[in-house]
Amino acid sequence: MTIKPPEEGIIWEWRAFGRLDPKLESKIRALPIRNGVVDHSDEDVYLVSPASDQNVKIRKVGTFWVLKFKELLEKGTDSIELYREGQDTVFGFPVTSGALTTAAALLNTKVPGPLSDTDRYGREELVNILADSIPKIRALDVPKVRSQFVVNGGWVELAEATFPKGNIQTLSLHSFEKSKVQQNLEFLEPAGELNVMNYIDACRRWG
């Protein structure tokens, strides 16, 4: 299995879930493959907060698990969102109290009891602490298979995500420039039974 590195930088993203039009999917799959990411499997556990839309997850990378932040910076009325991610937002387990504190802050929750600067937290321990936080944070397993393609100053991703309530396709457009995402929306003209939302919204809907 190849290991996909995290994206680096400030990235604009438009995403929708549902069922793609077959013609649209064929059009996308005819584009050049990006960085060899085709039918790439990920094991993700999303940490879903009732009080925050931040994307905080636990991901299996090879034989190891990491805590990963995809920080939501801006949500536009045009459904194009701005995120920050990179190597400095990925933490191997056991994680420090600082990483756990950052996760809790992003999720807008308060962990029970004080945290020691010297303590380290394993994957299950972190999930249990957040489950006992106020408000409670839900851990949701969402394995996925995804492919990425290069398109006009950005990239497009197709994925099949397995939620507790079913397998759902997701289409997303990305670029370091918002105008490129807008141009590629016009170029691809997403069609089919698609609902515009991000992964956290999808976890709430199909979790």
N, C-alpha and C positions, 0 to 999 in steps of 0.2 A: 504494500500500500504506500503510495506517495504521501508525503506530508505537506500540506498547503501552509505556507507561512502567512502570518497575519498581514492585512493591508497596512500601509504606512501613510499617515497623514490625515488631512481634513478632506472628507469625501462626501459628495452629494449623492443621494440615493432616492430612487422612486421604486416602490415595490407593490405588488398585488398578488393575491392568492385566489385560487379557484381552479378552473379548467381552461387551458389555453385552446385557442383555435388551432387546428392541425396545420393550416397553411402558415400561420405565424410561427409555430414551432419549427416547421421545416425551413422557413426563411432564416430564423436565428441559427439553426444548426448548420446552415451553409456558410456561416461566417467563420473567419479564422479562429482556431482554438486559442485561448489565452493561457499562457504559462503551463500548458499541459494539463490543465484542470478539466477533465472530462470524466463523467460518471465517478466523481470523487465522493467517497463515503465519509460522513462525519457522525460521530456520536456526541450529541449536544444535550445538556441539561440546562434548560432556561430557569432562571430564578425570577419568578413573576411576582411583582408587588402590586397591591391594590392602590398604592399611593404614588406610583412612579411609572413612567414609560421608558425608563432607562434599560438598555440591553446589557444585562449581566448574565453570563452563562459559564458553565463548566464544560470543557471540551476534552475529548480524548485525542491526544496527539501521539501517534504510534502506540506505544505501550504505556504512556504516561497520561495523567490528567492535569489540566491547567485551569485556572480561573481567568476568565477573559472579560474585559470591559470594552464595549463598543459605545462610547459616550455620545449620547444624543445632545447636540448643541443647539439645534434649531428645527422647528416644525413649521413649514409654510402652508398657507392656504391652498397652494397648488399641489399639495401632497408630496413635495420633494423635501426630503429631510437632510440635515447636515450632521455628520458623525465625525468623531475622531477615534482613531485606533492605531495601534502599532506595537512594536516589541515591548515598549514600556508599559503597556496595559495588559500584559500577559504574565501570570504568576504561577510557577510550579508549586504543586503540593509537596509537603505541608506549607501553607502560606503563613505569612507573618500577621500579627495583630493589625499592622498598618493596612495590609491588603483587605483584611476582613472589615476594618473600619471604613475603608473607602467603598467597599461593596455595600455596606449598610447605608452609608450616606447617599450613594446613587439610588438605592432602592427606597430611600426615605423611610427607613425603619430604625428602631432603637433596639440594640441587642441587650439581652438580660445580663446584668452584672458588669463589673469592670473587666477590662482586658489588660493583660500584662504585656509589656513590650518584649519580653523574652519568650512568650508562648508561641507555639506553632500549631496550626490547625489542619487536620486531614480533611479529605473531601467529605466524608460522611459527617464528621464533626461540624464542619462549616454549614452543611445543609441543616443539621439539627439545631444549631444555634439560630440560624435565620428563621427556621420554622417556629421557634419559641420567641421570636422578636415581636415587637409591637409597632405596626401591624405585622401579622404573620406573613412569611414569604413562602410561596409554593415552589417546589422543585418539580419541573415537568420535563420528562424525557422526550426529546424530539430528534430521533435519528433522521438523516437526510442523505440524499444522493444528488450531487449537483455538477453542473458543467458551466464553464465560462467561455465567452467569445468576445473578440475585439470588434468594436464598432465606433467609428467616427469620433475619435478623441476620448473614448471611454470604454466601458465593457458592459456586457449583458450577462446575466446569470439565469439559468434554468435549473430548477430543483424540484425534487419530489420529497416532501416532508411528511413524516409519519407522526400524526398527533393521536392522542387517545381516541378521538372521535372519527378518525379516518385518515387516509392518505390524500394530501392536498398538494397540487402543483403551485409553485411560486415563480414569478418572473420579476427580475429587478434590473434596473439600469443604474450605472454608476459612472462618476467622473469627478475629477478634481475641479471641474468648472461646471457650475450650474447650467450655463447656457448649452453645454454639450448634452446634458441630460434632457433638456427641453427639446433640442434638435433631434435627438434619437427617439424621443417619444413620437415626434411627428414622422420620423422615418419609418419606425416599426409599426405605428398605429396599433397598439395592443388591443386585441379583440378576444372574444370568448366570454365565458362566465367568470369574470375576474372581479374581485373586490379589493380596492386599494387600501392597504394597511401595512403596518410593519410586523415583525415577528412577535413582538409582545402582544399586540392586538390579536394576532392569530392564535397565540397561546391562550388568551382569554376566551376566544370564540370556540376553538376546537379542542381545548384542554378539558 
